[in-house]
Amino acid sequence: MYDYDFPKKEEKVGIGKFEDYEDDLFKAKLSIYANTTFIDKAWLVCNPIPVPIYQQAMAFFDYCHKTLKAEGMLLLRYNDGEWSLAACRQYVGMGHVDAHPEINAEQLTNVVGDIHSHPGMGAFHSGTDEADERKIKHGLFMVASSFESMKFSPFSSVINVLGYIRGKSFEIDPVDIFDMNGKLDPNVTFPEEWKALVSTEHCPHCPKEFKFGKHHNRNRNRNGGGGKHWWNNWNKKSSHLWGDTYD
């Protein structure tokens, strides 16, 4: 559908292994040298995300911002060409989201990424965000900084999008992933039960000495303060895309 070319990496010298990669979201030309994978070219092959899905996410983030004075996170799901959102248990504040999809994993299938909010901070992937995403290794990850559900603004200054293949990221123009011909739905909101999954209390699954802030920002990759990365194990069971994981 859309393709992205990448400059050759200076550290990639000589002839390595070349591979065609494909999943439900992407196709890619990969080059592998010295056990390191480089993305030479990538294509988006998924259907565009409908405008009402964008609106639903913005409505939820607006609630988190105005009512809880906090960030929020939603899971992106893709199945048989259809996009949807799901909420998971999360402990939030202004500057962090500690999300635990493993708590209600049986209700969350076909997860291919997530979208979280940065109220007042700009649409960018923080160092912690990128570290989490590299550990998940595959998928589509978004950061939104403006939450007007009745205004469709798929621009990089409002929503930043990264694709990941085997832990390597590439930027995606929001106009490529969202349905630019879609219409705003004046009746869109988010499920009321999502509110019960969001708490401003300290996360009980992480040690008390881990304070909100530098260590705790959107710690999707932590379970009980350490141990094996739970996301890979969970998605081997629940997701047709992330079932193909690389440790």
C-alpha positions as CSV (number, residue, x, y, z in Angstrom):
1,M,0.0,0.0,0.0
2,Y,2.7,2.5,1.0
3,D,6.5,1.9,0.9
4,Y,9.4,3.3,2.9
5,D,13.0,3.2,1.7
6,F,15.9,3.4,4.2
7,P,19.5,4.7,3.8
8,K,22.1,2.0,3.9
9,K,23.7,1.6,7.3
10,E,27.4,2.5,7.4
11,E,28.1,-0.4,9.7
12,K,26.6,-2.8,7.2
13,V,29.5,-4.0,5.1
14,G,30.0,-7.0,2.9
15,I,27.4,-9.4,1.8
16,G,24.9,-10.7,4.4
17,K,21.7,-12.7,4.4
18,F,18.6,-11.1,2.7
19,E,15.1,-12.0,3.6
20,D,11.5,-11.1,2.6
21,Y,9.4,-10.5,5.7
22,E,5.6,-10.3,5.9
23,D,2.9,-10.1,8.6
24,D,-0.6,-8.7,8.7
25,L,0.7,-5.1,8.9
26,F,3.9,-5.0,6.9
27,K,6.0,-6.4,4.2
28,A,9.7,-5.7,4.3
29,K,13.0,-6.4,2.6
30,L,15.5,-7.2,5.4
31,S,19.2,-7.6,5.3
32,I,21.0,-9.5,8.1
33,Y,24.7,-9.0,8.7
34,A,26.6,-10.2,11.8
35,N,23.4,-11.3,13.4
36,T,21.9,-7.7,13.1
37,T,18.8,-7.1,11.1
38,F,18.4,-4.0,9.0
39,I,15.2,-2.8,7.3
40,D,16.0,-2.0,3.7
41,K,12.5,-1.3,2.6
42,A,9.0,-1.6,4.2
43,W,5.4,-1.5,3.0
44,L,2.2,-1.1,4.9
45,V,-0.2,-3.8,3.7
46,C,-2.9,-3.4,6.4
47,N,-6.2,-1.6,5.8
48,P,-6.2,2.0,7.0
49,I,-7.5,2.8,10.5
50,P,-11.1,4.2,10.3
51,V,-11.7,7.7,11.6
52,P,-14.1,6.5,14.4
53,I,-11.3,4.4,15.9
54,Y,-9.1,7.6,16.0
55,Q,-12.0,9.4,17.6
56,Q,-12.6,6.7,20.2
57,A,-8.9,6.8,21.3
58,M,-9.0,10.6,21.5
59,A,-12.2,10.6,23.6
60,F,-10.5,8.1,26.1
61,F,-7.3,10.2,26.3
62,D,-9.4,13.3,26.8
63,Y,-11.1,11.6,29.8
64,C,-7.7,10.5,31.3
65,H,-6.3,14.0,30.9
66,K,-9.2,16.1,32.1
67,T,-10.6,13.8,34.8
68,L,-7.6,11.9,36.1
69,K,-4.9,14.4,35.1
70,A,-3.0,11.5,33.6
71,E,-1.8,9.7,30.5
72,G,-3.7,6.7,29.1
73,M,-3.0,3.7,26.8
74,L,-5.1,1.6,24.5
75,L,-4.2,-1.6,22.6
76,L,-4.6,-1.7,18.9
77,R,-6.2,-4.8,17.5
78,Y,-6.4,-6.0,13.9
79,N,-8.2,-9.1,12.7
80,D,-9.5,-10.0,9.2
81,G,-8.9,-6.5,8.0
82,E,-10.8,-4.9,10.8
83,W,-9.3,-2.4,13.4
84,S,-10.5,-2.1,17.0
85,L,-9.3,-0.8,20.3
86,A,-9.2,-2.4,23.8
87,A,-8.3,-1.1,27.2
88,C,-6.3,-3.0,29.8
89,R,-5.6,-2.6,33.5
90,Q,-3.3,0.5,33.8
91,Y,-1.9,2.7,36.6
92,V,-1.5,6.2,35.3
93,G,-0.2,9.7,36.2
94,M,1.0,12.8,34.4
95,G,4.1,11.4,32.7
96,H,3.6,7.6,33.0
97,V,1.4,4.7,32.2
98,D,2.1,1.3,33.8
99,A,-0.1,-1.0,31.7
100,H,-0.8,-4.7,32.5
101,P,-2.6,-6.4,29.6
102,E,-1.7,-9.8,31.1
103,I,-4.3,-9.2,33.8
104,N,-7.3,-9.5,31.4
105,A,-5.4,-11.2,28.6
106,E,-8.3,-13.6,27.9
107,Q,-10.4,-10.6,26.7
108,L,-7.6,-9.2,24.5
109,T,-6.8,-11.0,21.3
110,N,-5.3,-10.0,17.9
111,V,-3.2,-7.2,19.5
112,V,-0.8,-5.7,17.1
113,G,0.4,-2.6,19.0
114,D,-0.7,0.3,21.2
115,I,-1.4,4.0,21.3
116,H,-0.8,6.1,24.4
117,S,-1.1,9.8,25.2
118,H,1.4,12.6,26.0
119,P,-0.8,15.4,27.4
120,G,1.1,18.7,27.1
121,M,4.4,17.0,26.1
122,G,4.2,16.6,22.3
123,A,3.8,13.6,20.1
124,F,7.1,11.7,20.4
125,H,8.3,8.3,21.6
126,S,10.3,8.8,24.7
127,G,13.4,6.7,25.5
128,T,11.3,4.5,27.7
129,D,8.7,4.1,25.0
130,E,11.3,3.0,22.5
131,A,12.9,0.6,24.9
132,D,9.6,-1.0,25.5
133,E,8.8,-1.2,21.8
134,R,12.2,-2.7,21.0
135,K,11.5,-5.5,23.5
136,I,8.1,-6.2,22.0
137,K,9.9,-6.2,18.6
138,H,6.9,-6.3,16.2
139,G,4.0,-4.0,15.8
140,L,2.5,-0.5,15.4
141,F,3.0,2.1,18.1
142,M,1.5,5.5,18.4
143,V,1.8,8.6,20.7
144,A,-0.9,11.2,20.7
145,S,-0.6,14.7,22.1
146,S,-3.9,16.4,21.3
147,F,-7.3,14.8,22.2
148,E,-10.1,16.4,20.2
149,S,-12.4,13.6,19.3
150,M,-14.4,15.7,17.0
151,K,-11.4,16.9,15.0
152,F,-9.5,14.5,12.8
153,S,-5.8,15.6,12.8
154,P,-3.6,12.8,11.5
155,F,-0.5,14.8,11.5
156,S,2.9,13.9,13.0
157,S,2.7,16.9,15.3
158,V,-0.5,15.4,16.8
159,I,0.1,11.7,16.5
160,N,3.4,10.0,16.0
161,V,3.6,6.5,14.5
162,L,6.4,4.0,14.5
163,G,6.4,0.5,13.0
164,Y,8.6,-2.2,14.4
165,I,10.0,-5.3,12.7
166,R,12.3,-7.5,14.8
167,G,13.1,-4.7,17.1
168,K,14.0,-2.2,14.4
169,S,11.8,0.8,14.0
170,F,10.7,3.0,11.1
171,E,8.6,6.1,11.0
172,I,5.2,6.0,9.4
173,D,3.4,9.1,8.1
174,P,0.0,9.2,9.9
175,V,-1.8,10.0,6.6
176,D,-0.6,6.6,5.4
177,I,-2.1,4.5,8.3
178,F,-5.4,6.4,8.8
179,D,-8.3,6.5,6.4
180,M,-8.0,10.0,4.9
181,N,-11.4,9.6,3.2
182,G,-13.2,8.8,6.4
183,K,-15.9,10.9,8.1
184,L,-16.2,12.0,11.7
185,D,-18.9,10.2,13.7
186,P,-20.6,12.7,16.1
187,N,-21.8,9.8,18.3
188,V,-18.5,8.1,18.9
189,T,-17.4,7.6,22.5
190,F,-15.6,4.9,24.4
191,P,-17.0,2.0,26.5
192,E,-17.9,3.1,30.1
193,E,-16.2,-0.1,31.4
194,W,-12.8,1.2,30.3
195,K,-12.9,3.8,33.1
196,A,-12.8,0.9,35.7
197,L,-9.5,-0.3,34.3
198,V,-7.7,2.9,34.9
199,S,-6.3,3.9,38.3
200,T,-4.1,6.7,39.6
201,E,-2.9,4.6,42.5
202,H,0.6,3.2,42.6
203,C,1.0,0.0,40.6
204,P,0.7,-3.0,43.0
205,H,2.6,-5.2,40.5
206,C,5.9,-3.3,40.9
207,P,8.0,-2.9,44.0
208,K,7.2,0.2,46.1
209,E,10.7,1.6,45.6
210,F,10.0,2.1,41.9
211,K,8.6,5.6,41.9
212,F,6.5,7.1,39.1
213,G,8.8,9.0,36.8
214,K,12.0,8.0,35.2
215,H,11.9,4.3,36.0
216,H,8.1,3.8,35.8
217,N,7.2,5.6,32.5
218,R,4.8,3.3,30.6
219,N,6.5,0.2,31.9
220,R,4.7,-2.3,29.7
221,N,7.7,-4.6,29.8
222,R,7.7,-5.1,33.6
223,N,5.8,-7.7,35.5
224,G,6.2,-7.7,39.2
225,G,9.3,-5.5,38.9
226,G,11.3,-7.9,36.7
227,G,11.6,-11.4,35.2
228,K,11.0,-12.6,31.7
229,H,9.3,-10.2,29.3
230,W,5.6,-11.2,29.7
231,W,4.4,-9.6,26.5
232,N,6.1,-12.2,24.2
233,N,4.7,-15.1,26.2
234,W,1.2,-13.6,26.3
235,N,1.1,-12.8,22.6
236,K,2.3,-16.3,21.5
237,K,-1.1,-17.4,22.7
238,S,-3.3,-14.4,21.8
239,S,-2.0,-12.7,18.7
240,H,-1.6,-14.0,15.2
241,L,1.0,-11.3,14.5
242,W,3.0,-11.2,17.7
243,G,2.9,-15.0,17.9
244,D,6.1,-14.8,15.8
245,T,8.5,-13.5,18.4
246,Y,12.3,-13.3,18.5
247,D,14.1,-13.5,21.9
